[in-house]
Amino acid sequence: MNSALTHVGLQDQNRRFVGTGARSEENRGAGFRPAFMDADTFTIYESRFADGRPAPVHLLDGLPDELVVERTSSGRVAAVKASVVAGFVRATRFYSREEAARTISMLPA
């Protein structure tokens, strides 16, 4: 069973994908923007700060309330539904981290 996505989970993913092109710092130049997809509904959410501005990295605070399963005492998002997948949007297509890594590896240097 999958568990809710948390800040720690995002950090773990970033460590696992270092050097693959599946991190915001590594694929921004190729037009990838950090995003999330709810695998239950296939709805895509670009990563945003809590105030709605686009975020340069994956942040949970800008996700809508219907995805949130836990908040901190200060109101920040602590966890979102297990069906939420961190990935990227390029043009209008969502890429999982694995798909982004494959795509980056095929782009000319």
N, C-alpha and C positions, 0 to 999 in steps of 0.2 A: 504494500500500500504506500502511495506517495504521501509525503507530509507537506504541510504548508510551506510556501516560499517565504524566506526571511532574509534579513540583511546578511546574516552569517552564510546562508545558502548562496547568495549572490557573490560574496567574497570567495567562497569555496570554488564556485564556477570560474571566477576570474583567475584564481591560482591554477586551476586545471587547464585553462585554455591559453596560458601565457605563450606567446610566440606563434600562435596558430592563425591569427587574424580574426579570432572570434571574441575580441574585446574592443570596446569603443575606441580606446587609444590606438589600436592597430588597424582599424578598418574605416575610420571616419573619412579619410582621404579618398576612399573608393565609393563614397556616397551612402554608407550604412549609417543609420540612426538607431540608437538604442530604443527598444520597444518590448512590449509584452503581448502575448496572445493567450486568451482564455481558451483552452482546448475543448471546453464544454460547448462554447458558442462560436468559436473561431473568430471572435471579435479581437481586433488589434488595437492596442493602446500605446501610442508613442510615450516614451519616458518623459515625465514632467516633474518640475518642482511642485510643492504643495500649492503654490499660488498660480499654477497653470502654465508658467513659462516652460519652453522646451528645455530638457536637461541633457547635458552632454554625456551622461553615463546612466546606468540603470538605477533608478530611485523608486522606491515603493510608495513614497508619500503622495505622489501625484495620481495614483490609481483611484478609480471610483469606489465609493463606499460598498457597492454590491460585491466587490472582490475581496474586501478587507475582512479578515477573521479575527484579528487581534490588534489592539492599539496599546501604546504605552500610557502611563499615567498622565503624560503631557499631551496626549492626543496624536502622537506620530504613529504611522503605520508600523506595526511590529511583524505582521505576517499577513499573507494573502492566500486565497484558495490554492489548494494543491494542483488544481488544473491550470494555473497560470504559469506560462513558460517564458523565460527571459530569452530574448533574441534581438533581431534587428529588422528594420524596414529599409528597403532600398527600392526607390521608385515607389510602387504601391504594394510590393510583395513582402511578406514576412519570411524571414530566414531564422531557423533555430541557430543556436551557436554552432552546431555541427555543420549545418548547411552553409553558414557564413564562412567557416574555416575552409570548407571545400571550394567555395567560390573564390575566395581570396587566393588560395593556392593555384588556381587556374588563370588568374589575371597576369598579364605581362608585368615584369618587374620594372 
